[in-house]
Amino acid sequence: MVFSSLLFIYLFLPINIILYYSVKNRKFKNILLLITSLCFYAWGEPVWIVLLLISSCVDYCHGLYIERFHGTKWAKYGVVSSIILNLSLLIAFKYSAFIYENVNLIFNTSFQVPDVTLPIGISFYTFQTISYTVDVYRGKVQAQRKFSTFLLYVSLFPQLVAGPIVRYADIAIQIEHRTTNISQISDGVNRFIIGLGKKVLLANTAGSYATMFMGRSSESLTITEAWFGIAMFTL
């Protein structure tokens, strides 16, 4: 689901906001956000939501393990294990085809290039969970005891598919204790409208021109067309 789509703007977002402010209890608000975030992700990736859940479970356990053995070499092993598992996951899904293609090119081999669908947002939630285990190891945050709360941090839909990478230390207190007022809501609405305008009016329009020119072979482009395509891609 794309933030600039009519489905998100006129259905998902209004329903989410109405339900959120209809609930008074912070615990139930978090449960509601978790459910809607998982539905948001499953809308575009009904299969890979399993990968998101597994990744979250692995680093949730890593966090508890690192905190239990904090200050010992076993905690360091836990961080190394988290980084290796997460980066292996990222490489397997995002860079495996690139690796196979270059191995075939360099060594003149004919390995079958894997046709793997890239899970949406895998880079964002992978580096988020890595930052979490590192912060637990450094003692900046305490390991989260509730898996549902940790999963909310990982899957929160406003940043799940397009970033930015949010450190747990920056959002931990807000997950457990937060207040909102009309001024904050107004600022949020203004920011969303400005961002939506940039996306629809500027980025989408420039993107269509970038595709038009940069999708062609370099031999068929004039210098002016090439620079125009690069400028549109930058916008």
Secondary structure, 3 states (H helix, E strand, C coil): CCCCCHHHHHHHHHHHHHHHHHCCCHHHHHHHHHHHHHHHHHHHCCCCHHHHHHHHHHHHHHHHHHHHCCCCHHHHHHHHHHHHHHHHHHHHHHHHHHHHHHHHHHHCCCCCCCCCCCCCCHHHHHHHHHHHHHHHHHCCCCCCCCHHHHHHHHHCHHHHCCCCCCCHHHHHHHHHCCCCCHHHHHHHHHHHHHHHHHHHHHHHHHHHHHHHHHCCCHHHCCHHHHHHHHHHHHC
